[in-house]
Amino acid sequence: MTVAPAATALRVERVSKALAGREVLREVSFACPAGQITALLGPNGAGKTTTVTLATGVRRPDAGQVRVLGRDVREPGSREHVALVAQGVTFPAAVGVDVCLRLVAGQRRPTPCSGEVTELYSRLGVDRLRGRRVGGLSGGQRRRLAVAMALLHAPEVVVLDEATSDLDERYRAETWQLLREYTGRGGCVLVTSHILADIERHADRVVALVDGQVALAGTLGEVRARLGGSSVEVTPAAAELAHVAHLVRAHDGGEPMPAGPGRLRWHTHEPLRLLALLAAHAPTVADPVVGPVPLADLLESLLATTGRVDDVHGALSGRTP
């Protein structure tokens, strides 16, 4: 069974889940299209890892349904269309790397989403690990093995929970490139990561969870349009920092965001209006830069509106459900 690009490969429908008597997810719904990378984001305890386990059939929802290629993920045969790279990668220490790879290769059939196996091993550096036992691998090497196993004869949906967290810059970039090539062949990716620069660079869509509910879902462009379309950053004269901040605040431009020594930054849907205001009333302002709002700022704004204000980078690196 294959699915055409732009069709929904993975759908989470009004899913709720309680763990140890605590409601972790409440009527969570979102869709992951084929041919795209969807990033699942949120602060500690938002329910990201629980969502991942439900999306891959590892856990059963208390209510709602997860569908893969139109079928319930818990139905016999459905899970063969999904591969998971879990947050905590564990293998029996005495098992050889080659045994792990042969096991996966023997269980899966190649699909239109699959890449070339020898090239996959080479690009992730797994070819140089094949004579070793898993117990002798470093954390990054085990992570690369897990990614290779997920993409080996890759099924139609690949789910990765903090899969690049232990990788060095080279293999992190290679993993994202492999995922982009996989989606180019029609595959569907759902990924969690606290490395927001990677999400901003590679994800097609984002789903933000806050307190077990979907607070925001859409493309990065749609998210920016909702939370603040553009970022305007300037350098006032040192003596005019307070004056410029007050000027913009008085014209409903809001409070400036942290932007480095001597710099001020605002989120706005009207960047030209803001620049015209500064040109007319603060002509000494220098080095104006207009660009998209950084993803970290967008998430901080989202948490502020829901009463969950904390360090976004720290909040997104949590390991709880």
Buried (B, 14 or more C-beta within 10 A) or exposed (E): EBBEBEBBBBBBBEBBBBEEEEEBBBEBBBBBBBBBBBBBBBBBBBBBBBBBBBBBBBBEBBEBBBBBBEBEBBEEEBBBBBBBBBBEBEBEEEEBBBBBBEEBBEEBEEBEBBBEBEEBBEBBBBBEBBEBBBEEBEEBBBBBBBBBBBBBBBBBBBBBBBBBBBBEEEBBBBBBEBBBBBBEBBBBBBBBBBBBEBBBEBBBBBBBBBBBBBBBBBBBEEBBBBBBBBBBBBBBEEEBBEBBBEBBEEEEBEEBBEBEEEBBBBBBEBBEEBBEBBEEBBEEBEEBEBEBBBBBBBBBBBBEEBEBEEEBEEBBBBBEB
